[in-house]
Amino acid sequence: MKTIDIASWSRKSQWDWFSTFADSTFQMDVRMDVTNTLEYAKKNNLSSFALVLYLICTTLNRLPAFRLRILEGKVVEIDSAKAGYTIKSGDRGFSTASARVDSGFQEYLREIEENKGLYSREQIDRKYNEGSSVGEFFCTCVPWVDFLSVKHPIPDKDKESQSVPRVCWGKYNENNGRYYMTLNIAASHALLDGRDMAEAFIEIQKSFDAPENHL
């Protein structure tokens, strides 16, 4: 992890402005073609959720802007962020878990399976979001509906939490033999801009198009 020198940072003027906002986040929703990724998951007997999550988080980790965080009032660039995600817990409850994506795909899958066992039982004493940190991407999926846009709940005035990119995607929808979904990404405008966000969607689409090249 390294600390960014804000005084000499090329984004200093944007930081000075957007860091004063109670909520500095902005969000984009983009339709993504996931045909090749779903076919790869089916062919290799993989969870489509686990594969999509991995491809998104490994791609975001390759983009330095998405590894920027606010920590104790300073802007830092972390080395890598875990995939933090929503997981079923008990009957109709849910909690949060995380898995590393910087140790290879097989190790990631092992952690995903381990988490399924840990959270499959009723977790009465576990607090929601317990253990979440700036060292993650906060990810979730709404597989029951093909939405066009979604808005994340953002803690007001919590700069550290706002600095963590949030990701959500919806139901896969078939159209003329291709499968599409809406991908939502939210991030702090104090740390990155629309060009950074556009680059993320472009690079994630490349990962979806050729998943075998990113595992």
C-alpha positions in Angstrom: 0.0 0.0 0.0 1.3 3.5 -0.8 0.1 6.9 0.2 -0.9 9.4 -2.5 0.7 12.9 -2.2 -2.4 14.9 -2.7 -0.5 18.2 -3.1 1.2 16.9 -6.3 -1.7 14.6 -7.4 -3.1 15.3 -10.9 -6.6 15.0 -9.5 -6.0 17.5 -6.6 -8.6 20.0 -7.8 -11.3 17.2 -8.2 -10.3 15.8 -4.8 -10.6 19.2 -3.1 -14.1 19.6 -4.5 -15.7 16.2 -4.3 -14.2 15.2 -1.0 -16.3 17.9 0.6 -19.6 16.2 -0.4 -21.5 14.3 2.2 -21.8 11.5 -0.5 -19.2 11.7 -3.1 -20.2 8.6 -5.0 -21.5 8.3 -8.6 -22.8 5.3 -10.4 -23.1 3.9 -13.9 -25.3 1.1 -15.3 -24.2 -0.6 -18.5 -25.6 -3.6 -20.4 -22.9 -6.3 -20.7 -22.7 -9.3 -23.0 -22.0 -12.4 -20.8 -22.7 -15.1 -23.4 -19.1 -16.4 -23.6 -18.7 -16.3 -19.8 -21.9 -18.3 -19.2 -21.0 -20.8 -21.9 -17.5 -21.2 -20.2 -19.1 -21.7 -16.8 -21.5 -24.3 -18.2 -18.8 -26.2 -20.1 -16.5 -26.3 -17.1 -19.2 -27.0 -14.5 -18.6 -23.7 -12.7 -20.9 -21.4 -10.8 -21.7 -18.5 -13.1 -21.9 -16.2 -10.1 -18.4 -17.2 -8.9 -17.0 -16.8 -12.4 -18.6 -13.4 -13.0 -17.5 -12.1 -9.6 -14.0 -13.2 -10.2 -13.7 -11.7 -13.6 -15.1 -8.3 -12.4 -12.9 -8.1 -9.3 -9.7 -9.2 -11.1 -10.3 -6.7 -13.8 -11.0 -3.9 -11.3 -7.8 -4.8 -9.5 -5.8 -4.2 -12.7 -7.0 -0.6 -12.8 -5.1 1.5 -10.2 -8.0 4.0 -9.9 -10.2 1.3 -8.4 -7.6 0.4 -5.8 -7.6 3.9 -4.4 -9.1 4.2 -0.9 -9.5 6.9 1.8 -8.0 5.6 5.0 -7.6 7.8 8.2 -8.1 10.9 6.1 -5.4 10.0 3.6 -5.7 8.7 0.0 -3.9 5.4 -0.4 -3.5 2.9 -3.2 -3.9 -0.7 -1.9 -2.0 -3.6 -3.5 -5.1 -5.7 -4.1 -8.8 -5.8 -3.1 -10.7 -8.9 -2.1 -14.1 -9.9 -3.7 -16.5 -9.0 -0.9 -20.0 -10.4 -1.7 -23.5 -11.1 -0.4 -24.0 -14.7 0.7 -27.2 -16.6 1.8 -27.3 -17.2 5.5 -30.0 -19.3 7.1 -33.5 -19.4 5.7 -34.1 -16.0 4.1 -31.3 -14.1 5.6 -28.0 -13.0 4.1 -24.6 -11.8 5.2 -21.3 -10.8 3.7 -18.2 -12.8 2.9 -15.0 -12.3 1.0 -12.5 -14.2 -1.1 -9.0 -13.3 -2.3 -8.7 -13.0 -6.1 -4.9 -12.4 -6.2 -3.9 -16.0 -5.4 -5.3 -17.6 -8.6 -8.7 -18.9 -9.7 -8.4 -22.3 -7.9 -7.6 -20.8 -4.5 -10.5 -18.3 -5.0 -12.9 -21.2 -5.7 -11.7 -23.0 -2.6 -12.5 -19.9 -0.5 -15.9 -19.6 -2.1 -16.7 -23.2 -1.3 -15.4 -22.8 2.3 -17.6 -19.7 2.8 -20.7 -21.6 1.6 -20.2 -24.1 4.3 -19.6 -21.5 7.0 -22.6 -19.4 6.1 -25.1 -22.2 5.2 -26.1 -22.6 8.9 -28.2 -20.0 10.7 -25.8 -17.3 11.9 -27.7 -15.8 14.8 -24.7 -14.2 16.4 -23.1 -12.9 13.3 -23.5 -9.1 12.7 -24.3 -8.1 9.1 -21.3 -6.7 7.3 -19.0 -7.8 10.1 -15.4 -7.8 8.9 -15.9 -5.6 5.8 -13.0 -3.3 5.1 -11.6 -0.9 2.6 -9.6 -3.9 1.3 -12.5 -5.2 -0.7 -14.9 -4.5 -3.5 -18.4 -4.6 -2.2 -20.4 -6.8 -4.6 -23.9 -8.2 -4.8 -26.2 -9.8 -7.3 -30.0 -9.5 -7.8 -30.6 -12.7 -10.0 -34.4 -12.5 -9.9 -34.9 -9.4 -12.1 -33.3 -7.9 -15.2 -33.0 -4.3 -13.9 -31.9 -1.3 -15.9 -30.4 0.6 -13.0 -29.9 0.3 -9.2 -28.7 2.6 -6.5 -26.6 1.4 -3.6 -27.2 2.6 0.0 -24.2 4.8 0.8 -23.3 5.7 4.4 -23.6 9.5 4.7 -20.3 11.3 5.4 -18.4 8.0 5.9 -15.5 8.7 3.5 -13.7 5.4 4.1 -16.8 3.4 3.2 -17.6 5.7 0.2 -14.1 5.1 -1.2 -14.8 1.3 -1.7 -16.2 0.6 -5.2 -19.6 -1.1 -5.1 -20.8 -3.6 -7.8 -24.2 -5.1 -8.6 -25.5 -7.1 -11.5 -28.9 -8.5 -12.3 -30.6 -11.5 -14.1 -29.1 -12.8 -17.3 -31.5 -12.0 -20.2 -31.4 -13.9 -23.6 -31.9 -12.0 -26.8 -31.4 -13.5 -30.2 -29.1 -16.2 -28.8 -26.9 -13.8 -26.8 -27.1 -13.3 -23.0 -27.0 -9.8 -21.5 -27.1 -8.3 -18.0 -27.0 -4.9 -16.4 -23.8 -4.2 -14.5 -23.7 -1.4 -12.0 -20.6 0.1 -10.5 -20.5 2.9 -7.9 -17.4 4.7 -6.8 -16.2 7.9 -5.2 -15.9 10.9 -7.5 -13.2 12.2 -5.1 -11.0 9.3 -6.3 -11.9 8.7 -9.9 -13.8 10.1 -12.9 -16.1 9.1 -15.7 -13.2 8.1 -17.9 -11.9 5.7 -15.3 -15.4 4.2 -14.9 -15.8 3.8 -18.7 -12.4 2.0 -18.8 -13.6 -0.4 -16.2 -16.7 -1.4 -18.2 -14.7 -1.7 -21.4 -12.1 -4.0 -19.7 -14.7 -6.1 -17.9 -16.4 -6.7 -21.2 -13.1 -7.9 -22.6 -12.8 -10.3 -19.7 -16.4 -11.5 -20.2 -15.6 -12.1 -23.9 -12.6 -14.3 -23.2 -12.8 -15.6 -19.6 -10.3 -18.4 -20.3 -7.6 -15.7 -20.7 -8.2 -14.3 -17.3 -8.2 -17.4 -15.0 
